């Protein structure tokens, strides 16, 4: 039986790419923090956002665009916004 093709969505791919760049930027800023304790605190909190991004990316790579895609993107955005509101970076 033939494997089902993933449904692609260029607009959603741009959102994933933008999300990746945001994660990379915040990680770079966290790595620039000199105080090790503060850096660990920020990294610990931001790891939740990174996990949400990884889940979003893996789901899209595996299944393509699906009804779950928008929900994963919203979860990532909410996590990112929560991090930004709690931590000054």
C-alpha positions as CSV (number, residue, x, y, z in Angstrom):
1,X,0.0,0.0,0.0
2,X,1.3,3.4,-0.9
3,X,2.3,5.8,1.8
4,X,0.0,8.8,2.2
5,X,1.7,12.1,1.2
6,X,2.0,15.0,3.6
7,X,-0.1,18.0,3.0
8,X,2.2,21.0,2.8
9,X,1.3,24.6,3.5
10,X,3.8,27.4,2.5
11,X,2.3,30.0,4.9
12,X,2.6,27.6,7.8
13,X,6.2,26.8,6.9
14,X,7.0,30.5,7.1
15,X,5.5,30.6,10.5
16,X,7.6,27.6,11.6
17,X,10.7,29.3,10.2
18,X,9.9,32.5,12.0
19,X,9.4,30.6,15.2
20,X,12.7,28.9,14.7
21,X,14.5,32.3,14.3
22,X,12.8,33.6,17.5
23,X,13.9,30.6,19.5
24,X,17.5,30.9,18.2
25,X,17.5,34.6,19.1
26,X,16.3,34.1,22.6
27,X,18.8,31.2,23.1
28,X,21.6,33.5,21.9
29,X,20.6,36.1,24.4
30,X,20.4,33.6,27.2
31,X,23.9,32.3,26.4
32,X,25.1,35.9,26.6
33,X,24.1,36.2,30.2
34,X,27.2,36.3,32.4
35,X,25.7,35.2,35.7
36,X,25.5,31.4,35.6
37,X,22.6,31.1,38.1
38,X,20.5,33.6,36.1
39,X,21.4,31.9,32.9
40,X,20.3,28.5,34.3
41,X,17.0,30.0,35.5
42,X,16.3,31.5,32.1
43,X,17.3,28.3,30.3
44,X,15.2,26.2,32.5
45,X,12.1,28.4,31.8
46,X,12.8,28.6,28.1
47,X,13.3,24.9,27.6
48,X,9.5,24.6,27.8
49,X,9.2,26.9,24.8
50,X,11.9,25.0,22.9
51,X,10.0,21.7,23.6
52,X,6.8,23.3,22.2
53,X,8.7,24.4,19.1
54,X,10.2,21.0,18.6
55,X,6.8,19.3,18.9
56,X,5.4,21.7,16.3
57,X,8.3,21.1,13.9
58,X,8.3,17.4,14.3
59,X,4.5,17.1,13.8
60,X,4.7,19.1,10.6
61,X,7.7,17.1,9.3
62,X,6.0,13.9,10.1
63,X,2.3,14.6,9.1
64,X,2.4,17.8,7.2
65,X,-0.3,20.4,7.7
66,X,-3.2,19.0,9.7
67,X,-6.0,20.1,12.1
68,X,-3.5,19.7,14.9
69,X,-1.0,22.1,13.3
70,X,-2.7,25.3,14.3
71,X,-3.2,24.1,17.8
72,X,0.5,23.3,18.2
73,X,1.4,26.7,16.8
74,X,-1.0,28.4,19.2
75,X,0.5,26.5,22.1
76,X,4.0,27.5,21.0
77,X,3.0,31.2,20.7
78,X,1.3,31.2,24.1
79,X,4.4,29.6,25.7
80,X,6.7,32.1,24.0
81,X,4.5,35.0,25.1
82,X,4.3,33.7,28.7
83,X,8.1,33.4,28.8
84,X,8.5,37.0,27.4
85,X,6.1,38.3,30.0
86,X,7.8,36.6,32.9
87,X,11.5,37.1,31.9
88,X,13.1,40.3,30.7
89,X,15.4,39.4,27.8
